[in-house]
Amino acid sequence: MTTWSTVSIARLAHALSFICCAGACDEAPLGDRESALHGSPATADGGTQEAGAPMLRPPDTSVGRQLAWLLEAINVRKGAIDEAELREHFEPAFLEAGPVAVRQATLQFFAMDMGPFTLLEIAAGASETQLRAVLDGLYASVQVSIDVDAVTGSISALQLAEQPDFGAGLPTSWGAVESTLVGLGARPSYLLARVDGIGSCEPLQGLHFEERLAIGTTSNLYVLAALARSIEAGLVAWDEPVVLRDALKSPPPGQLRNLPEGTQVPVLELATQMISRADGTATDHLIDLLGRESIEASLGAAGHGAPELNTPFLSTREFNLLKLNLADAEVDAYLASDLPGKRAILDGLAGRMATRDFVPATLIPRRIDQIEWFASALELCELMLHLDALAERPGLSEVRDVLSITSYLDIDREAFPVVAYQGGAEPGVRHMSWLLRDPRGERHFVSVGVNDPEVWVPMYLYLTVPLGIFQLLAP
């Protein structure tokens, strides 16, 4: 059987290589799973945040206090650490191993593109001066290893590694896939489907795959479908330059928000950044280019059975404003309005900048059943097939190129040489979908999603489900 590995995110590995200690820290097995009390610090014996439980706090030890500082700097201050503060927390020998400016930039990248993070698990055997843990973020989970000097308490070694190896932790049967998923959140869904001879999705395995869940930035696929149709109609071109506007810039992830207003970016690059990096600024410029109502009008053709659930089709800037920046009364007024009223409220938000401050409140799910983009796994299968069909038409092969840039997980390319992927996440929402094509041209669709309106859904535990599915699917 083919071996499927865990997450491989090149940009994450590249960034973290700048901050790792020169020598790898000793590995320690993760502690046995046990419930964590709300707000209580982890002990040196190790602990784990169960699915549905509040996040852990670092232990009250020398090394635990340094981990607490690191999390505060990443989550609250978005990695903004000046050189004086770095020297306050790190041993001189560690800082001298590489440019201080690179370490500062790395922490900011880590915070802005992957945070906020919760402390998910602490390895057994943590001491006053050594600690190994798992940090769980919206877009990645990483192992952190910290050593501190026994005398000064300053960090002498810091290692941030890619997604931990799951080892024997993957579900090995369809029953185990389902039970694992059910344990992660209030509303789980998954689908393994085969594309039949007439180009329709034929479910093979699944759970609640006709139920519509919040899908986060998987909604970008609907924008891509509308874009492809506009290009086919001659209304837009892949090489057409789009002028970036500050009024359309959106919070992280993505880097286009950092470019100056007036920068020209081709449509193809916007589509590439939207799909491969979930860049909200790219998405919002494409929505503005195409027109919100044109995207809404294309939802049905792309296989959505209830387009009204995504009407008005929110930009990512509007999504963040409604989630994080507007007063509750303003959000309630939006939700209580009819469609013309909602459109008027969104028009009134034009140019208003959205911000995402990483404070504890941003780790708690907020109105995920009301302010989101919604689709079922079966509708997403139809959407992926719609995009796959569009990619076969003259002038639209770029659709498949864009969708194939990243598969997020390391998928065996001998078994499936063509992989299309898109996912989305926010607190309480996890979603990933893949369309796989084998060497014979046969296609399979895999979708996994979890919604929970009350608690953070841990990425580290969630990823065991698609990895288990791919293990079961592999020849």
Buried (B, 14 or more C-beta within 10 A) or exposed (E): EEEBBBBBBEBBEEBBEBBBBEEEBEBBEBBEBEEBEEEEBBBBBBBBBBBBBBBBBBBEBBBBBBBBBBBEBBBBBBBBBEEEBBEEBBBEEBBEEBEBEEBBBBBBBBBBBBBBBBBBBBBBBBBBBBBBBBBBBBBBBBBBBBBBBEEEBBBBBBBBBBBBEBEEBBBEEBEBBBEBBBEBBBBBBBBBBBBEEEEEBEBEBBBBBEBBBBBBBBBBBBBBBBBBBBBBEEBBEBEBEBEBBEEBBBBBBBBBBEEEEEEEBBBBBBBBBBBBBBBBBBBBBBBBBBBBEBBBBBBEEBBBBBBEEBBBBBBBBBBBBBBBBBEEEBBEBBEEBEEEEBBEBBEEBEEEEBEBBBEEEBBBBBBBEEBBBBBBBBBBBBBBBBBBEBBEEEEBEBBBEBBBBBBBBBBBEEBBEBBBBBBBBBBBBBBBBBBBBBEEEEBBBBBBBBBBBEBBBBBBBBBBBBBBBBBBBBE
